[in-house]
Amino acid sequence: MRARLGLVLLVALISACFPTRSSITVGLRFGFELSPVITRFEPDRGVAADYRVGDSVSFIISLTRPGYVVLVGIDSDGLAYEFDRVFLNPGTHRLSGPPGFRYEVRPPLGLQRVRAIYTDTPHPSGFVFRGTYSLALWDQQTSIYIQRSGSRVRDVAETYFYIR
């Protein structure tokens, strides 16, 4: 009985490390205090939704205070890039691309992670999320971005979807 319980706990622990369709986004920490500003962040079809290459994707984000948000994605090959940088007022917003553009789903197929990084100060000049990162390096770049912003109020939320 004890061995069976240990096995069940081990399986639960291992499965918690991998996103599933029923996963809930967890708060992220980067070595400093984050404020609860982003209360909702998800793709328009919901967390873990499927998109096809060429589809448009938009993101629903809710904020409790005005501030600056950068949307950063990392694809299944580790390529990181920025979707957008915007100033938003409190409330719920649909981010779908700059005027005249749209966020279009492109290869590679697989898991696409997206972060919304909130600061109460303008985006740090000269800092751009671009390149191929491991998840640890992506976390490090997020931390550097927040530090360079000089912001006292900051928050990070992460969501994901699949490109099929």
KAMOHU-V34617 format. One record per residue. SS is DSSP state (h for helix, s for strand, l for the rest). NEAR is the number of other C-alpha atoms within 12 Angstrom. Layout:
ss=SS near=NEAR
ss=SS near=NEAR
This chain:
ss=l near=7
ss=h near=8
ss=h near=9
ss=h near=10
ss=h near=11
ss=h near=12
ss=h near=13
ss=h near=14
ss=h near=14
ss=h near=14
ss=h near=14
ss=h near=13
ss=h near=12
ss=h near=12
ss=h near=15
ss=h near=17
ss=l near=13
ss=l near=17
ss=l near=24
ss=l near=18
ss=l near=19
ss=l near=15
ss=l near=19
ss=l near=21
ss=l near=28
ss=l near=18
ss=l near=23
ss=l near=24
ss=l near=21
ss=l near=24
ss=l near=13
ss=l near=18
ss=l near=18
ss=l near=25
ss=l near=24
ss=l near=22
ss=l near=32
ss=s near=38
ss=s near=26
ss=s near=32
ss=s near=39
ss=s near=33
ss=s near=34
ss=l near=26
ss=l near=21
ss=l near=25
ss=l near=31
ss=l near=29
ss=l near=28
ss=s near=24
ss=s near=30
ss=l near=21
ss=l near=18
ss=l near=16
ss=l near=20
ss=s near=22
ss=l near=34
ss=l near=32
ss=s near=36
ss=s near=28
ss=s near=38
ss=s near=28
ss=s near=33
ss=l near=23
ss=l near=25
ss=l near=24
ss=s near=31
ss=s near=32
ss=s near=42
ss=s near=40
ss=s near=40
ss=s near=37
ss=s near=40
ss=s near=41
ss=l near=32
ss=l near=25
ss=l near=20
ss=l near=25
ss=s near=26
ss=s near=29
ss=s near=28
ss=s near=27
ss=s near=32
ss=s near=29
ss=s near=29
ss=s near=30
ss=s near=23
ss=s near=29
ss=l near=20
ss=l near=21
ss=s near=19
ss=s near=21
ss=s near=27
ss=s near=24
ss=s near=31
ss=l near=26
ss=l near=23
ss=l near=15
ss=l near=10
ss=l near=7
ss=l near=14
ss=l near=19
ss=l near=28
ss=s near=19
ss=l near=29
ss=l near=24
ss=l near=21
ss=l near=20
ss=l near=21
ss=s near=25
ss=s near=32
ss=s near=36
ss=s near=36
ss=s near=42
ss=s near=42
ss=s near=44
ss=s near=53
ss=s near=47
ss=s near=40
ss=l near=31
ss=l near=26
ss=l near=28
ss=l near=30
ss=l near=23
ss=l near=14
ss=l near=11
ss=l near=21
ss=l near=24
ss=l near=35
ss=l near=21
ss=s near=19
ss=s near=19
ss=l near=22
ss=l near=17
ss=h near=20
ss=h near=14
ss=h near=20
ss=h near=29
ss=h near=26
ss=h near=18
ss=h near=28
ss=h near=44
ss=h near=30
ss=h near=23
ss=h near=32
ss=h near=37
ss=h near=26
ss=h near=21
ss=h near=27
ss=l near=19
ss=l near=26
ss=l near=19
ss=l near=28
ss=s near=40
ss=s near=40
ss=s near=40
ss=s near=40
ss=s near=39
ss=s near=39
ss=s near=41
ss=s near=38
ss=s near=33
ss=s near=26
ss=l near=20
